Amino acid sequence: MIRVLLFAYIKERLGKEEIVFNEQQMTVRQLRERLEQEYHLQATSSLMIAINEEFATDDDIVYAGDVVALIPPVSGG
């Protein structure tokens, strides 16, 4: 089980604080694709992704038991 924590507008849009995937492993790229296909999130390439509180690249692998955080870009002035 891979827990994906949601923040800011993603949390509001999906109406939940986390998503759970039952895979044993997937790459960050595959995770982005799943989010786009299953949750209709667009522009997931702009999201920073952290695995167990460490920033990750698209080629990093997420394993069962990991906690992933989706961090949307911050804007403001």
All heavy atoms as a GROMACS GRO file, in nm:
protein
  618
    1MET      N    1   0.084  -0.118   0.000
    1MET     CA    2   0.000   0.000   0.000
    1MET      C    3   0.089   0.124   0.000
    1MET      O    4   0.181   0.136   0.079
    1MET     CB    5  -0.089  -0.003   0.124
    1MET     CG    6  -0.175   0.118   0.141
    1MET     SD    7  -0.292   0.099   0.278
    1MET     CE    8  -0.194   0.162   0.412
    2ILE      N    9   0.061   0.212  -0.092
    2ILE     CA   10   0.134   0.338  -0.104
    2ILE      C   11   0.036   0.450  -0.067
    2ILE      O   12  -0.067   0.466  -0.131
    2ILE     CB   13   0.188   0.358  -0.246
    2ILE    CG1   14   0.287   0.246  -0.281
    2ILE    CG2   15   0.250   0.496  -0.261
    2ILE    CD1   16   0.325   0.241  -0.428
    3ARG      N   17   0.069   0.526   0.037
    3ARG     CA   18  -0.015   0.640   0.079
    3ARG      C   19   0.033   0.765   0.009
    3ARG      O   20   0.152   0.795   0.009
    3ARG     CB   21  -0.006   0.662   0.229
    3ARG     CG   22  -0.083   0.565   0.311
    3ARG     CD   23  -0.072   0.594   0.459
    3ARG     NE   24  -0.122   0.727   0.491
    3ARG     CZ   25  -0.076   0.801   0.593
    3ARG    NH1   26   0.019   0.756   0.670
    3ARG    NH2   27  -0.127   0.920   0.616
    4VAL      N   28  -0.060   0.837  -0.049
    4VAL     CA   29  -0.029   0.963  -0.117
    4VAL      C   30  -0.103   1.075  -0.044
    4VAL      O   31  -0.227   1.077  -0.042
    4VAL     CB   32  -0.072   0.959  -0.265
    4VAL    CG1   33  -0.039   1.090  -0.334
    4VAL    CG2   34  -0.003   0.843  -0.336
    5LEU      N   35  -0.028   1.164   0.018
    5LEU     CA   36  -0.086   1.275   0.092
    5LEU      C   37  -0.113   1.392  -0.002
    5LEU      O   38  -0.031   1.424  -0.088
    5LEU     CB   39   0.009   1.320   0.204
    5LEU     CG   40   0.055   1.210   0.300
    5LEU    CD1   41   0.150   1.269   0.404
    5LEU    CD2   42  -0.064   1.144   0.367
    6LEU      N   43  -0.229   1.454   0.017
    6LEU     CA   44  -0.272   1.563  -0.071
    6LEU      C   45  -0.270   1.695   0.006
    6LEU      O   46  -0.308   1.698   0.123
    6LEU     CB   47  -0.412   1.536  -0.124
    6LEU     CG   48  -0.435   1.397  -0.185
    6LEU    CD1   49  -0.582   1.379  -0.219
    6LEU    CD2   50  -0.348   1.378  -0.307
    7PHE      N   51  -0.232   1.801  -0.061
    7PHE     CA   52  -0.227   1.932   0.002
    7PHE      C   53  -0.290   2.036  -0.090
    7PHE      O   54  -0.303   2.016  -0.210
    7PHE     CB   55  -0.081   1.972   0.031
    7PHE     CG   56  -0.013   1.878   0.127
    7PHE    CD1   57   0.068   1.776   0.079
    7PHE    CD2   58  -0.032   1.890   0.263
    7PHE    CE1   59   0.130   1.689   0.165
    7PHE    CE2   60   0.030   1.802   0.350
    7PHE     CZ   61   0.111   1.702   0.302
    8ALA      N   62  -0.325   2.148  -0.027
    8ALA     CA   63  -0.372   2.268  -0.096
    8ALA      C   64  -0.487   2.238  -0.193
    8ALA      O   65  -0.580   2.168  -0.158
    8ALA     CB   66  -0.256   2.338  -0.165
    9TYR      N   67  -0.478   2.291  -0.316
    9TYR     CA   68  -0.591   2.279  -0.409
    9TYR      C   69  -0.619   2.134  -0.449
    9TYR      O   70  -0.733   2.099  -0.482
    9TYR     CB   71  -0.570   2.367  -0.534
    9TYR     CG   72  -0.471   2.313  -0.633
    9TYR    CD1   73  -0.512   2.226  -0.734
    9TYR    CD2   74  -0.338   2.348  -0.628
    9TYR    CE1   75  -0.423   2.175  -0.826
    9TYR    CE2   76  -0.247   2.299  -0.720
    9TYR     CZ   77  -0.289   2.213  -0.818
    9TYR     OH   78  -0.200   2.163  -0.908
   10ILE      N   79  -0.520   2.049  -0.445
   10ILE     CA   80  -0.543   1.908  -0.480
   10ILE      C   81  -0.635   1.843  -0.375
   10ILE      O   82  -0.728   1.772  -0.409
   10ILE     CB   83  -0.410   1.832  -0.492
   10ILE    CG1   84  -0.322   1.895  -0.599
   10ILE    CG2   85  -0.435   1.685  -0.521
   10ILE    CD1   86  -0.182   1.844  -0.599
   11LYS      N   87  -0.607   1.872  -0.251
   11LYS     CA   88  -0.689   1.821  -0.141
   11LYS      C   89  -0.832   1.873  -0.155
   11LYS      O   90  -0.928   1.797  -0.139
   11LYS     CB   91  -0.628   1.867  -0.009
   11LYS     CG   92  -0.703   1.829   0.113
   11LYS     CD   93  -0.627   1.882   0.235
   11LYS     CE   94  -0.708   1.872   0.361
   11LYS     NZ   95  -0.633   1.927   0.475
   12GLU      N   96  -0.847   2.000  -0.184
   12GLU     CA   97  -0.980   2.059  -0.198
   12GLU      C   98  -1.054   2.001  -0.319
   12GLU      O   99  -1.171   1.969  -0.312
   12GLU     CB  100  -0.968   2.211  -0.211
   12GLU     CG  101  -0.920   2.276  -0.083
   12GLU     CD  102  -0.893   2.424  -0.101
   12GLU    OE1  103  -0.936   2.482  -0.202
   12GLU    OE2  104  -0.827   2.481  -0.013
   13ARG      N  105  -0.982   1.988  -0.429
   13ARG     CA  106  -1.045   1.939  -0.552
   13ARG      C  107  -1.096   1.796  -0.538
   13ARG      O  108  -1.205   1.763  -0.585
   13ARG     CB  109  -0.947   1.951  -0.668
   13ARG     CG  110  -1.007   1.906  -0.797
   13ARG     CD  111  -0.928   1.947  -0.916
   13ARG     NE  112  -0.990   1.887  -1.033
   13ARG     CZ  113  -0.926   1.844  -1.136
   13ARG    NH1  114  -0.797   1.860  -1.143
   13ARG    NH2  115  -0.989   1.788  -1.235
   14LEU      N  116  -1.015   1.711  -0.475
   14LEU     CA  117  -1.054   1.570  -0.462
   14LEU      C  118  -1.139   1.544  -0.338
   14LEU      O  119  -1.198   1.437  -0.325
   14LEU     CB  120  -0.929   1.482  -0.461
   14LEU     CG  121  -0.844   1.486  -0.588
   14LEU    CD1  122  -0.727   1.390  -0.576
   14LEU    CD2  123  -0.926   1.456  -0.712
   15GLY      N  124  -1.143   1.641  -0.246
   15GLY     CA  125  -1.226   1.626  -0.127
   15GLY      C  126  -1.176   1.520  -0.031
   15GLY      O  127  -1.254   1.461   0.042
   16LYS      N  128  -1.047   1.495  -0.032
   16LYS     CA  129  -0.990   1.398   0.061
   16LYS      C  130  -0.847   1.436   0.093
   16LYS      O  131  -0.785   1.514   0.020
   16LYS     CB  132  -0.997   1.256   0.006
   16LYS     CG  133  -0.938   1.240  -0.133
   16LYS     CD  134  -0.941   1.098  -0.182
   16LYS     CE  135  -1.077   1.062  -0.236
   16LYS     NZ  136  -1.080   0.928  -0.295
   17GLU      N  137  -0.796   1.382   0.201
   17GLU     CA  138  -0.661   1.416   0.245
   17GLU      C  139  -0.556   1.320   0.192
   17GLU      O  140  -0.436   1.352   0.193
   17GLU     CB  141  -0.654   1.420   0.397
   17GLU     CG  142  -0.740   1.531   0.455
   17GLU     CD  143  -0.727   1.542   0.606
   17GLU    OE1  144  -0.649   1.467   0.666
   17GLU    OE2  145  -0.795   1.628   0.662
   18GLU      N  146  -0.597   1.204   0.147
   18GLU     CA  147  -0.499   1.109   0.095
   18GLU      C  148  -0.564   1.010  -0.001
   18GLU      O  149  -0.686   0.992  -0.002
   18GLU     CB  150  -0.429   1.033   0.207
   18GLU     CG  151  -0.515   0.935   0.282
   18GLU     CD  152  -0.436   0.860   0.388
   18GLU    OE1  153  -0.364   0.924   0.466
   18GLU    OE2  154  -0.447   0.737   0.391
   19ILE      N  155  -0.478   0.952  -0.082
   19ILE     CA  156  -0.516   0.846  -0.176
   19ILE      C  157  -0.429   0.726  -0.144
   19ILE      O  158  -0.313   0.742  -0.106
   19ILE     CB  159  -0.489   0.891  -0.323
   19ILE    CG1  160  -0.572   1.012  -0.360
   19ILE    CG2  161  -0.514   0.777  -0.420
   19ILE    CD1  162  -0.530   1.074  -0.493
   20VAL      N  163  -0.483   0.607  -0.163
   20VAL     CA  164  -0.406   0.487  -0.139
   20VAL      C  165  -0.401   0.405  -0.267
   20VAL      O  166  -0.504   0.382  -0.331
   20VAL     CB  167  -0.468   0.403  -0.025
   20VAL    CG1  168  -0.396   0.271  -0.010
   20VAL    CG2  169  -0.467   0.482   0.105
   21PHE      N  170  -0.279   0.364  -0.306
   21PHE     CA  171  -0.261   0.272  -0.418
   21PHE      C  172  -0.213   0.140  -0.360
   21PHE      O  173  -0.131   0.138  -0.269
   21PHE     CB  174  -0.157   0.325  -0.518
   21PHE     CG  175  -0.204   0.446  -0.594
   21PHE    CD1  176  -0.154   0.573  -0.564
   21PHE    CD2  177  -0.298   0.435  -0.695
   21PHE    CE1  178  -0.197   0.685  -0.634
   21PHE    CE2  179  -0.341   0.546  -0.765
   21PHE     CZ  180  -0.290   0.672  -0.735
   22ASN      N  181  -0.263   0.030  -0.414
   22ASN     CA  182  -0.230  -0.102  -0.359
   22ASN      C  183  -0.114  -0.170  -0.429
   22ASN      O  184  -0.089  -0.287  -0.405
   22ASN     CB  185  -0.353  -0.190  -0.361
   22ASN     CG  186  -0.455  -0.144  -0.259
   22ASN    OD1  187  -0.420  -0.113  -0.145
   22ASN    ND2  188  -0.580  -0.137  -0.299
   23GLU      N  189  -0.041  -0.098  -0.515
   23GLU     CA  190   0.072  -0.156  -0.584
   23GLU      C  191   0.188  -0.183  -0.488
   23GLU      O  192   0.199  -0.119  -0.384
   23GLU     CB  193   0.122  -0.062  -0.694
   23GLU     CG  194   0.046  -0.075  -0.823
   23GLU     CD  195  -0.096  -0.018  -0.816
   23GLU    OE1  196  -0.130   0.046  -0.716
   23GLU    OE2  197  -0.171  -0.040  -0.910
   24GLN      N  198   0.274  -0.275  -0.526
   24GLN     CA  199   0.395  -0.302  -0.448
   24GLN      C  200   0.504  -0.200  -0.480
   24GLN      O  201   0.588  -0.171  -0.395
   24GLN     CB  202   0.446  -0.444  -0.477
   24GLN     CG  203   0.356  -0.551  -0.421
   24GLN     CD  204   0.341  -0.541  -0.270
   24GLN    OE1  205   0.439  -0.537  -0.197
   24GLN    NE2  206   0.216  -0.533  -0.224
   25GLN      N  207   0.501  -0.151  -0.604
   25GLN     CA  208   0.596  -0.046  -0.642
   25GLN      C  209   0.551   0.019  -0.771
   25GLN      O  210   0.476  -0.039  -0.849
   25GLN     CB  211   0.738  -0.099  -0.658
   25GLN     CG  212   0.757  -0.192  -0.776
   25GLN     CD  213   0.901  -0.238  -0.788
   25GLN    OE1  214   0.962  -0.278  -0.690
   25GLN    NE2  215   0.955  -0.230  -0.908
   26MET      N  216   0.594   0.140  -0.791
   26MET     CA  217   0.572   0.213  -0.916
   26MET      C  218   0.671   0.327  -0.919
   26MET      O  219   0.722   0.369  -0.815
   26MET     CB  220   0.428   0.264  -0.928
   26MET     CG  221   0.390   0.374  -0.832
   26MET     SD  222   0.226   0.447  -0.859
   26MET     CE  223   0.119   0.319  -0.802
   27THR      N  224   0.699   0.376  -1.038
   27THR     CA  225   0.787   0.492  -1.048
   27THR      C  226   0.704   0.617  -1.022
   27THR      O  227   0.581   0.615  -1.030
   27THR     CB  228   0.852   0.505  -1.187
   27THR    OG1  229   0.748   0.529  -1.283
   27THR    CG2  230   0.931   0.381  -1.224
   28VAL      N  231   0.773   0.725  -0.996
   28VAL     CA  232   0.704   0.852  -0.977
   28VAL      C  233   0.631   0.890  -1.106
   28VAL      O  234   0.519   0.940  -1.103
   28VAL     CB  235   0.803   0.962  -0.933
   28VAL    CG1  236   0.739   1.100  -0.939
   28VAL    CG2  237   0.854   0.932  -0.793
   29ARG      N  238   0.693   0.860  -1.219
   29ARG     CA  239   0.628   0.888  -1.348
   29ARG      C  240   0.496   0.812  -1.360
   29ARG      O  241   0.394   0.868  -1.401
   29ARG     CB  242   0.721   0.852  -1.463
   29ARG     CG  243   0.662   0.878  -1.602
   29ARG     CD  244   0.760   0.852  -1.715
   29ARG     NE  245   0.866   0.953  -1.712
   29ARG     CZ  246   0.993   0.930  -1.676
   29ARG    NH1  247   1.031   0.809  -1.642
   29ARG    NH2  248   1.083   1.025  -1.674
   30GLN      N  249   0.496   0.685  -1.323
   30GLN     CA  250   0.373   0.605  -1.326
   30GLN      C  251   0.270   0.659  -1.228
   30GLN      O  252   0.150   0.658  -1.257
   30GLN     CB  253   0.405   0.459  -1.293
   30GLN     CG  254   0.483   0.390  -1.402
   30GLN     CD  255   0.534   0.253  -1.360
   30GLN    OE1  256   0.573   0.233  -1.245
   30GLN    NE2  257   0.534   0.159  -1.453
   31LEU      N  258   0.316   0.707  -1.116
   31LEU     CA  259   0.224   0.768  -1.018
   31LEU      C  260   0.157   0.890  -1.078
   31LEU      O  261   0.035   0.908  -1.067
   31LEU     CB  262   0.300   0.805  -0.891
   31LEU     CG  263   0.220   0.880  -0.786
   31LEU    CD1  264   0.112   0.792  -0.726
   31LEU    CD2  265   0.310   0.935  -0.678
   32ARG      N  266   0.235   0.975  -1.145
   32ARG     CA  267   0.177   1.094  -1.210
   32ARG      C  268   0.072   1.052  -1.314
   32ARG      O  269  -0.036   1.112  -1.322
   32ARG     CB  270   0.287   1.176  -1.280
   32ARG     CG  271   0.382   1.247  -1.188
   32ARG     CD  272   0.482   1.328  -1.269
   32ARG     NE  273   0.595   1.373  -1.193
   32ARG     CZ  274   0.597   1.483  -1.117
   32ARG    NH1  275   0.490   1.558  -1.109
   32ARG    NH2  276   0.705   1.517  -1.051
   33GLU      N  277   0.103   0.949  -1.392
   33GLU     CA  278   0.008   0.902  -1.494
   33GLU      C  279  -0.122   0.852  -1.430
   33GLU      O  280  -0.230   0.880  -1.479
   33GLU     CB  281   0.072   0.792  -1.579
   33GLU     CG  282   0.182   0.842  -1.668
   33GLU     CD  283   0.265   0.732  -1.733
   33GLU    OE1  284   0.241   0.612  -1.705
   33GLU    OE2  285   0.357   0.766  -1.808
   34ARG      N  286  -0.109   0.779  -1.321
   34ARG     CA  287  -0.229   0.729  -1.250
   34ARG      C  288  -0.314   0.844  -1.198
   34ARG      O  289  -0.436   0.840  -1.204
   34ARG     CB  290  -0.190   0.638  -1.134
   34ARG     CG  291  -0.124   0.508  -1.174
   34ARG     CD  292  -0.221   0.399  -1.208
   34ARG     NE  293  -0.317   0.369  -1.106
   34ARG     CZ  294  -0.303   0.276  -1.010
   34ARG    NH1  295  -0.194   0.205  -1.003
   34ARG    NH2  296  -0.400   0.255  -0.923
   35LEU      N  297  -0.248   0.945  -1.144
   35LEU     CA  298  -0.321   1.061  -1.092
   35LEU      C  299  -0.397   1.133  -1.204
   35LEU      O  300  -0.509   1.178  -1.184
   35LEU     CB  301  -0.225   1.157  -1.022
   35LEU     CG  302  -0.163   1.105  -0.894
   35LEU    CD1  303  -0.048   1.194  -0.850
   35LEU    CD2  304  -0.268   1.095  -0.784
   36GLU      N  305  -0.334   1.141  -1.320
   36GLU     CA  306  -0.400   1.208  -1.433
   36GLU      C  307  -0.517   1.124  -1.484
   36GLU      O  308  -0.624   1.180  -1.513
   36GLU     CB  309  -0.299   1.232  -1.545
   36GLU     CG  310  -0.198   1.340  -1.510
   36GLU     CD  311  -0.089   1.356  -1.613
   36GLU    OE1  312  -0.090   1.287  -1.717
   36GLU    OE2  313   0.000   1.438  -1.590
   37GLN      N  314  -0.498   0.994  -1.495
   37GLN     CA  315  -0.601   0.907  -1.552
   37GLN      C  316  -0.716   0.880  -1.456
   37GLN      O  317  -0.833   0.886  -1.494
   37GLN     CB  318  -0.539   0.774  -1.596
   37GLN     CG  319  -0.443   0.789  -1.711
   37GLN     CD  320  -0.363   0.663  -1.736
   37GLN    OE1  321  -0.378   0.563  -1.667
   37GLN    NE2  322  -0.276   0.668  -1.836
   38GLU      N  323  -0.684   0.850  -1.332
   38GLU     CA  324  -0.787   0.808  -1.237
   38GLU      C  325  -0.850   0.923  -1.160
   38GLU      O  326  -0.965   0.913  -1.118
   38GLU     CB  327  -0.728   0.707  -1.138
   38GLU     CG  328  -0.687   0.578  -1.205
   38GLU     CD  329  -0.623   0.479  -1.111
   38GLU    OE1  330  -0.648   0.486  -0.989
   38GLU    OE2  331  -0.546   0.395  -1.160
   39TYR      N  332  -0.775   1.030  -1.141
   39TYR     CA  333  -0.827   1.141  -1.061
   39TYR      C  334  -0.840   1.270  -1.142
   39TYR      O  335  -0.873   1.373  -1.087
   39TYR     CB  336  -0.739   1.163  -0.937
   39TYR     CG  337  -0.748   1.045  -0.845
   39TYR    CD1  338  -0.654   0.941  -0.852
   39TYR    CD2  339  -0.852   1.034  -0.754
   39TYR    CE1  340  -0.663   0.831  -0.769
   39TYR    CE2  341  -0.862   0.924  -0.670
   39TYR     CZ  342  -0.768   0.823  -0.679
   39TYR     OH  343  -0.778   0.714  -0.597
   40HIS      N  344  -0.811   1.259  -1.269
   40HIS     CA  345  -0.826   1.371  -1.362
   40HIS      C  346  -0.748   1.495  -1.318
   40HIS      O  347  -0.793   1.608  -1.340
   40HIS     CB  348  -0.973   1.403  -1.385
   40HIS     CG  349  -1.052   1.281  -1.424
   40HIS    ND1  350  -1.037   1.219  -1.547
   40HIS    CD2  351  -1.141   1.207  -1.355
   40HIS    CE1  352  -1.116   1.114  -1.553
   40HIS    NE2  353  -1.179   1.104  -1.437
   41LEU      N  354  -0.636   1.474  -1.255
   41LEU     CA  355  -0.549   1.586  -1.221
   41LEU      C  356  -0.467   1.622  -1.344
   41LEU      O  357  -0.411   1.534  -1.409
   41LEU     CB  358  -0.456   1.549  -1.106
   41LEU     CG  359  -0.522   1.527  -0.971
   41LEU    CD1  360  -0.418   1.488  -0.868
   41LEU    CD2  361  -0.594   1.653  -0.926
   42GLN      N  362  -0.464   1.748  -1.375
   42GLN     CA  363  -0.389   1.792  -1.492
   42GLN      C  364  -0.260   1.859  -1.448
   42GLN      O  365  -0.249   1.908  -1.336
   42GLN     CB  366  -0.475   1.887  -1.574
   42GLN     CG  367  -0.601   1.817  -1.621
   42GLN     CD  368  -0.679   1.902  -1.717
   42GLN    OE1  369  -0.637   2.008  -1.758
   42GLN    NE2  370  -0.797   1.856  -1.751
   43ALA      N  371  -0.167   1.862  -1.539
   43ALA     CA  372  -0.038   1.927  -1.516
   43ALA      C  373   0.032   1.871  -1.392
   43ALA      O  374   0.086   1.945  -1.310
   43ALA     CB  375  -0.055   2.078  -1.506
   44THR      N  376   0.030   1.738  -1.378
   44THR     CA  377   0.097   1.681  -1.262
   44THR      C  378   0.248   1.700  -1.271
   44THR      O  379   0.317   1.685  -1.170
   44THR     CB  380   0.066   1.531  -1.247
   44THR    OG1  381   0.110   1.462  -1.363
   44THR    CG2  382  -0.083   1.508  -1.222
   45SER      N  383   0.298   1.735  -1.389
   45SER     CA  384   0.441   1.759  -1.401
   45SER      C  385   0.485   1.882  -1.322
   45SER      O  386   0.603   1.897  -1.291
   45SER     CB  387   0.481   1.774  -1.548
   45SER     OG  388   0.416   1.885  -1.605
   46SER      N  389   0.390   1.969  -1.287
   46SER     CA  390   0.425   2.088  -1.209
   46SER      C  391   0.428   2.058  -1.058
   46SER      O  392   0.471   2.143  -0.980
   46SER     CB  393   0.326   2.202  -1.237
   46SER     OG  394   0.198   2.168  -1.188
   47LEU      N  395   0.384   1.941  -1.020
   47LEU     CA  396   0.383   1.904  -0.878
   47LEU      C  397   0.520   1.857  -0.834
   47LEU      O  398   0.585   1.781  -0.904
   47LEU     CB  399   0.283   1.791  -0.851
   47LEU     CG  400   0.137   1.817  -0.885
   47LEU    CD1  401   0.057   1.689  -0.866
   47LEU    CD2  402   0.082   1.929  -0.798
   48MET      N  403   0.561   1.901  -0.717
   48MET     CA  404   0.680   1.842  -0.655
   48MET      C  405   0.632   1.718  -0.582
   48MET      O  406   0.524   1.718  -0.522
   48MET     CB  407   0.744   1.939  -0.556
   48MET     CG  408   0.798   2.066  -0.620
   48MET     SD  409   0.940   2.035  -0.727
   48MET     CE  410   1.060   1.977  -0.611
   49ILE      N  411   0.712   1.614  -0.589
   49ILE     CA  412   0.673   1.490  -0.523
   49ILE      C  413   0.784   1.449  -0.427
   49ILE      O  414   0.902   1.449  -0.464
   49ILE     CB  415   0.645   1.380  -0.626
   49ILE    CG1  416   0.518   1.418  -0.706
   49ILE    CG2  417   0.628   1.244  -0.558
   49ILE    CD1  418   0.472   1.318  -0.807
   50ALA      N  419   0.744   1.416  -0.306
   50ALA     CA  420   0.839   1.369  -0.205
   50ALA      C  421   0.800   1.228  -0.163
   50ALA      O  422   0.682   1.198  -0.150
   50ALA     CB  423   0.839   1.462  -0.085
   51ILE      N  424   0.902   1.146  -0.147
   51ILE     CA  425   0.882   1.010  -0.096
   51ILE      C  426   0.947   1.003   0.042
   51ILE      O  427   1.068   1.028   0.054
   51ILE     CB  428   0.946   0.904  -0.188
   51ILE    CG1  429   0.892   0.916  -0.331
   51ILE    CG2  430   0.924   0.764  -0.132
   51ILE    CD1  431   0.968   0.831  -0.433
   52ASN      N  432   0.868   0.974   0.142
   52ASN     CA  433   0.919   0.968   0.280
   52ASN      C  434   0.998   1.094   0.315
   52ASN      O  435   1.108   1.088   0.371
   52ASN     CB  436   1.003   0.842   0.301
   52ASN     CG  437   0.923   0.717   0.277
   52ASN    OD1  438   0.805   0.711   0.306
   52ASN    ND2  439   0.986   0.616   0.219
   53GLU      N  440   0.943   1.209   0.277
   53GLU     CA  441   0.996   1.342   0.308
   53GLU      C  442   1.124   1.377   0.233
   53GLU      O  443   1.195   1.469   0.272
   53GLU     CB  444   1.015   1.358   0.459
   53GLU     CG  445   0.885   1.342   0.536
   53GLU     CD  446   0.899   1.367   0.684
   53GLU    OE1  447   1.004   1.418   0.727
   53GLU    OE2  448   0.804   1.336   0.755
   54GLU      N  449   1.156   1.305   0.125
   54GLU     CA  450   1.270   1.337   0.039
   54GLU      C  451   1.217   1.365  -0.100
   54GLU      O  452   1.140   1.285  -0.155
   54GLU     CB  453   1.368   1.219   0.031
   54GLU     CG  454   1.429   1.179   0.162
   54GLU     CD  455   1.547   1.268   0.201
   54GLU    OE1  456   1.608   1.329   0.111
   54GLU    OE2  457   1.574   1.276   0.322
   55PHE      N  458   1.258   1.478  -0.160
   55PHE     CA  459   1.212   1.508  -0.295
   55PHE      C  460   1.256   1.399  -0.391
   55PHE      O  461   1.366   1.343  -0.377
   55PHE     CB  462   1.265   1.644  -0.342
   55PHE     CG  463   1.192   1.758  -0.277
   55PHE    CD1  464   1.257   1.843  -0.190
   55PHE    CD2  465   1.057   1.781  -0.303
   55PHE    CE1  466   1.190   1.947  -0.128
   55PHE    CE2  467   0.988   1.885  -0.242
   55PHE     CZ  468   1.055   1.969  -0.155
   56ALA      N  469   1.169   1.369  -0.487
   56ALA     CA  470   1.193   1.258  -0.580
   56ALA      C  471   1.189   1.306  -0.724
   56ALA      O  472   1.128   1.408  -0.755
   56ALA     CB  473   1.085   1.151  -0.559
   57THR      N  474   1.253   1.229  -0.812
   57THR     CA  475   1.247   1.253  -0.956
   57THR      C  476   1.151   1.152  -1.018
   57THR      O  477   1.111   1.055  -0.953
   57THR     CB  478   1.385   1.236  -1.022
   57THR    OG1  479   1.423   1.098  -1.015
   57THR    CG2  480   1.490   1.322  -0.953
   58ASP      N  481   1.119   1.172  -1.144
   58ASP     CA  482   1.024   1.083  -1.212
   58ASP      C  483   1.074   0.938  -1.219
   58ASP      O  484   0.995   0.846  -1.233
   58ASP     CB  485   0.994   1.133  -1.352
   58ASP     CG  486   0.896   1.249  -1.351
   58ASP    OD1  487   0.834   1.275  -1.246
   58ASP    OD2  488   0.883   1.315  -1.455
   59ASP      N  489   1.203   0.919  -1.214
   59ASP     CA  490   1.258   0.783  -1.223
   59ASP      C  491   1.270   0.712  -1.089
   59ASP      O  492   1.298   0.592  -1.085
   59ASP     CB  493   1.395   0.787  -1.292
   59ASP     CG  494   1.384   0.832  -1.436
   59ASP    OD1  495   1.282   0.801  -1.502
   59ASP    OD2  496   1.477   0.900  -1.484
   60ASP      N  497   1.249   0.784  -0.981
   60ASP     CA  498   1.255   0.720  -0.849
   60ASP      C  499   1.140   0.622  -0.833
   60ASP      O  500   1.033   0.640  -0.892
   60ASP     CB  501   1.250   0.824  -0.737
   60ASP     CG  502   1.381   0.900  -0.724
   60ASP    OD1  503   1.487   0.844  -0.759
   60ASP    OD2  504   1.378   1.017  -0.680
   61ILE      N  505   1.160   0.522  -0.752
   61ILE     CA  506   1.060   0.418  -0.732
   61ILE      C  507   0.995   0.434  -0.594
   61ILE      O  508   1.064   0.454  -0.495
   61ILE     CB  509   1.122   0.278  -0.745
   61ILE    CG1  510   1.178   0.261  -0.887
   61ILE    CG2  511   1.020   0.169  -0.714
   61ILE    CD1  512   1.257   0.134  -0.909
   62VAL      N  513   0.862   0.424  -0.595
   62VAL     CA  514   0.784   0.427  -0.473
   62VAL      C  515   0.749   0.283  -0.438
   62VAL      O  516   0.700   0.210  -0.523
   62VAL     CB  517   0.654   0.508  -0.492
   62VAL    CG1  518   0.579   0.520  -0.361
   62VAL    CG2  519   0.682   0.645  -0.552
   63TYR      N  520   0.777   0.244  -0.316
   63TYR     CA  521   0.750   0.107  -0.273
   63TYR      C  522   0.633   0.103  -0.175
   63TYR      O  523   0.602   0.202  -0.109
   63TYR     CB  524   0.874   0.048  -0.203
   63TYR     CG  525   0.991   0.032  -0.296
   63TYR    CD1  526   1.091   0.128  -0.301
   63TYR    CD2  527   1.002  -0.079  -0.380
   63TYR    CE1  528   1.200   0.115  -0.386
   63TYR    CE2  529   1.110  -0.094  -0.465
   63TYR     CZ  530   1.208   0.003  -0.468
   63TYR     OH  531   1.315  -0.010  -0.554
   64ALA      N  532   0.571  -0.014  -0.165
   64ALA     CA  533   0.465  -0.033  -0.066
   64ALA      C  534   0.519   0.005   0.072
   64ALA      O  535   0.632  -0.029   0.106
   64ALA     CB  536   0.418  -0.178  -0.067
   65GLY      N  537   0.439   0.079   0.145
   65GLY     CA  538   0.481   0.126   0.277
   65GLY      C  539   0.534   0.267   0.276
   65GLY      O  540   0.545   0.331   0.380
   66ASP      N  541   0.569   0.318   0.158
   66ASP     CA  542   0.617   0.455   0.146
   66ASP      C  543   0.501   0.553   0.159
   66ASP      O  544   0.386   0.520   0.129
   66ASP     CB  545   0.686   0.480   0.011
   66ASP     CG  546   0.823   0.416   0.003
   66ASP    OD1  547   0.878   0.378   0.108
   66ASP    OD2  548   0.875   0.405  -0.110
   67VAL      N  549   0.535   0.673   0.202
   67VAL     CA  550   0.439   0.783   0.207
   67VAL      C  551   0.485   0.888   0.107
   67VAL      O  552   0.598   0.934   0.113
   67VAL     CB  553   0.428   0.844   0.348
   67VAL    CG1  554   0.334   0.963   0.347
   67VAL    CG2  555   0.383   0.739   0.448
   68VAL      N  556   0.396   0.922   0.016
   68VAL     CA  557   0.426   1.018  -0.089
   68VAL      C  558   0.348   1.147  -0.061
   68VAL      O  559   0.232   1.142  -0.022
   68VAL     CB  560   0.384   0.962  -0.227
   68VAL    CG1  561   0.405   1.063  -0.337
   68VAL    CG2  562   0.459   0.834  -0.256
   69ALA      N  563   0.413   1.259  -0.081
   69ALA     CA  564   0.346   1.389  -0.066
   69ALA      C  565   0.343   1.458  -0.201
   69ALA      O  566   0.446   1.465  -0.270
   69ALA     CB  567   0.419   1.476   0.035
   70LEU      N  568   0.226   1.506  -0.240
   70LEU     CA  569   0.211   1.585  -0.362
   70LEU      C  570   0.213   1.731  -0.320
   70LEU      O  571   0.126   1.776  -0.246
   70LEU     CB  572   0.079   1.555  -0.431
   70LEU     CG  573   0.055   1.413  -0.476
   70LEU    CD1  574  -0.078   1.404  -0.550
   70LEU    CD2  575   0.168   1.364  -0.565
   71ILE      N  576   0.310   1.804  -0.369
   71ILE     CA  577   0.329   1.942  -0.327
   71ILE      C  578   0.305   2.033  -0.446
   71ILE      O  579   0.387   2.040  -0.538
   71ILE     CB  580   0.470   1.962  -0.271
   71ILE    CG1  581   0.493   1.859  -0.159
   71ILE    CG2  582   0.488   2.105  -0.222
   71ILE    CD1  583   0.637   1.837  -0.124
   72PRO      N  584   0.192   2.103  -0.447
   72PRO     CA  585   0.161   2.191  -0.560
   72PRO      C  586   0.252   2.314  -0.558
   72PRO      O  587   0.305   2.352  -0.454
   72PRO     CB  588   0.015   2.231  -0.538
   72PRO     CG  589  -0.022   2.186  -0.404
   72PRO     CD  590   0.084   2.097  -0.350
   73PRO      N  591   0.268   2.376  -0.676
   73PRO     CA  592   0.350   2.497  -0.682
   73PRO      C  593   0.286   2.608  -0.598
   73PRO      O  594   0.164   2.616  -0.587
   73PRO     CB  595   0.352   2.532  -0.830
   73PRO     CG  596   0.241   2.457  -0.891
   73PRO     CD  597   0.212   2.340  -0.803
   74VAL      N  598   0.369   2.690  -0.542
   74VAL     CA  599   0.322   2.801  -0.460
   74VAL      C  600   0.325   2.927  -0.545
   74VAL      O  601   0.422   2.953  -0.616
   74VAL     CB  602   0.411   2.819  -0.336
   74VAL    CG1  603   0.365   2.938  -0.254
   74VAL    CG2  604   0.411   2.692  -0.252
   75SER      N  605   0.219   3.003  -0.538
   75SER     CA  606   0.217   3.130  -0.610
   75SER      C  607   0.177   3.240  -0.513
   75SER      O  608   0.125   3.215  -0.406
   75SER     CB  609   0.120   3.125  -0.727
   75SER     OG  610  -0.011   3.105  -0.679
   76GLY      N  611   0.202   3.356  -0.551
   76GLY     CA  612   0.168   3.468  -0.465
   76GLY      C  613   0.253   3.588  -0.500
   76GLY      O  614   0.336   3.583  -0.589
   77GLY      N  615   0.236   3.689  -0.430
   77GLY     CA  616   0.313   3.809  -0.464
   77GLY      C  617   0.347   3.891  -0.345
   77GLY      O  618   0.337   3.859  -0.234
   0.00000   0.00000   0.00000
